Amino acid sequence: MNNPITGVSFSGSMGRHARRFYRGERPVSATLKRGMISGDNELFDWFNTIGIGTVERRDIIVSLLDESHSPTMVWKLRDAWPAQMSATDLKASANEIAIESLVLVCEGVTRESP
């Protein structure tokens, strides 16, 4: 997770919330990446709500799993919304896995027990 926004004095509206960020108080961003899965359009559909002006904020749980798929660390992203989505360039001559990336901006992050 990173926080690339600096020196923000922003007033705006996203979906049902209006929020002002003061100097020194910044939104948090998190980039999630995964292999593209055929038929799974939930993240893409959520991202596309930006175009119609009804961005739905969601609480997101991110879990780091061990070899037995048990959570070892858990983060909760509060009131997150999609800010950017991208996918691997598809080249006929390339031999790589298709990866999609989703950048989420949220009001805050907490670490919770697994």
C-alpha positions as a printed NumPy array, in Angstrom:
array([[  0.   ,   0.   ,   0.   ],
       [  1.261,   3.421,  -0.789],
       [  0.201,   7.005,  -0.576],
       [  1.265,   8.875,  -3.716],
       [ -0.914,  11.964,  -3.188],
       [  0.984,  14.865,  -1.617],
       [ -0.05 ,  18.316,  -0.404],
       [ -3.733,  17.722,  -0.992],
       [ -6.419,  20.239,  -0.307],
       [ -9.322,  18.54 ,  -2.043],
       [-13.043,  18.878,  -1.843],
       [-15.169,  16.53 ,  -3.841],
       [-17.947,  14.036,  -3.933],
       [-17.725,  10.325,  -4.656],
       [-21.017,   8.516,  -4.661],
       [-22.99 ,   9.211,  -1.523],
       [-20.142,  10.798,   0.494],
       [-18.479,  14.184,   0.35 ],
       [-15.029,  14.44 ,   1.92 ],
       [-12.429,  17.15 ,   2.37 ],
       [ -8.782,  16.199,   2.786],
       [ -6.666,  18.786,   4.537],
       [ -2.949,  19.321,   4.147],
       [ -1.184,  16.411,   5.799],
       [ -4.318,  14.232,   5.789],
       [ -4.333,  12.049,   2.711],
       [ -6.421,   9.238,   1.359],
       [ -4.717,   5.855,   1.336],
       [ -4.299,   3.862,  -1.871],
       [ -3.79 ,   0.133,  -2.276],
       [ -2.989,  -1.713,  -5.504],
       [ -4.414,  -5.209,  -5.859],
       [ -3.158,  -7.527,  -8.611],
       [ -4.336, -10.931,  -9.74 ],
       [ -4.353, -13.214, -12.746],
       [ -7.315, -12.526, -15.012],
       [-10.125, -15.028, -14.504],
       [-12.539, -15.788, -17.318],
       [-16.122, -14.91 , -16.438],
       [-15.294, -13.038, -13.197],
       [-16.358,  -9.446, -13.876],
       [-17.234,  -8.245, -10.359],
       [-14.222,  -5.887,  -9.995],
       [-14.613,  -4.61 , -13.561],
       [-18.326,  -3.932, -13.026],
       [-17.549,  -2.087,  -9.777],
       [-14.898,   0.02 , -11.54 ],
       [-17.324,   0.878, -14.36 ],
       [-19.745,   2.512, -11.909],
       [-17.376,   5.513, -12.004],
       [-18.568,   6.326, -15.536],
       [-22.197,   6.609, -14.474],
       [-21.376,   8.668, -11.386],
       [-22.552,   6.218,  -8.749],
       [-19.356,   4.906,  -7.216],
       [-20.182,   2.443,  -4.476],
       [-17.821,   2.555,  -1.511],
       [-17.063,  -0.792,   0.075],
       [-15.171,  -2.106,   3.06 ],
       [-12.523,  -4.46 ,   1.653],
       [-10.735,  -7.226,   3.543],
       [ -7.237,  -8.135,   2.278],
       [ -5.776, -11.353,   3.697],
       [ -2.225, -12.664,   3.399],
       [ -2.45 , -16.464,   3.327],
       [  0.133, -19.078,   4.289],
       [  0.828, -22.367,   2.463],
       [ -2.282, -23.983,   3.958],
       [ -4.439, -21.011,   2.843],
       [ -4.945, -19.774,   6.41 ],
       [ -4.791, -15.993,   6.947],
       [ -1.604, -14.794,   8.634],
       [ -2.261, -11.034,   8.29 ],
       [ -5.51 ,  -9.185,   7.606],
       [ -6.094,  -5.563,   6.609],
       [ -9.436,  -3.772,   6.373],
       [ -9.773,  -0.918,   3.877],
       [-12.589,   1.357,   5.023],
       [-14.902,   3.032,   2.477],
       [-12.784,   2.032,  -0.512],
       [-13.565,   2.948,  -4.103],
       [-11.82 ,   2.032,  -7.376],
       [ -9.575,   4.767,  -8.751],
       [ -7.758,   2.974, -11.588],
       [ -7.901,  -0.358, -13.361],
       [ -5.449,  -1.793, -15.853],
       [ -4.569,  -5.088, -17.472],
       [ -1.56 ,  -6.645, -19.138],
       [ -1.023,  -5.702, -22.774],
       [ -2.181,  -8.642, -24.841],
       [  0.459,  -9.439, -27.47 ],
       [  0.178, -12.42 , -29.789],
       [  3.951, -12.998, -29.641],
       [  4.167, -12.796, -25.826],
       [  4.098, -15.754, -23.48 ],
       [  2.973, -14.261, -20.192],
       [  0.109, -14.496, -17.732],
       [ -2.613, -11.857, -18.08 ],
       [ -2.629,  -9.756, -14.883],
       [ -5.231,  -7.18 , -13.914],
       [ -4.497,  -4.389, -11.428],
       [ -6.998,  -2.39 ,  -9.413],
       [ -6.012,   0.728,  -7.469],
       [ -8.335,   1.404,  -4.553],
       [ -8.499,   4.653,  -2.591],
       [ -9.933,   4.436,   0.903],
       [-10.667,   6.5  ,   3.99 ],
       [ -8.416,   4.406,   6.211],
       [ -6.69 ,   1.085,   6.787],
       [ -6.698,  -1.008,   9.94 ],
       [ -4.84 ,  -4.211,  10.663],
       [ -6.992,  -6.873,  12.222],
       [ -6.306, -10.263,  13.765],
       [ -6.681, -13.216,  11.412]])
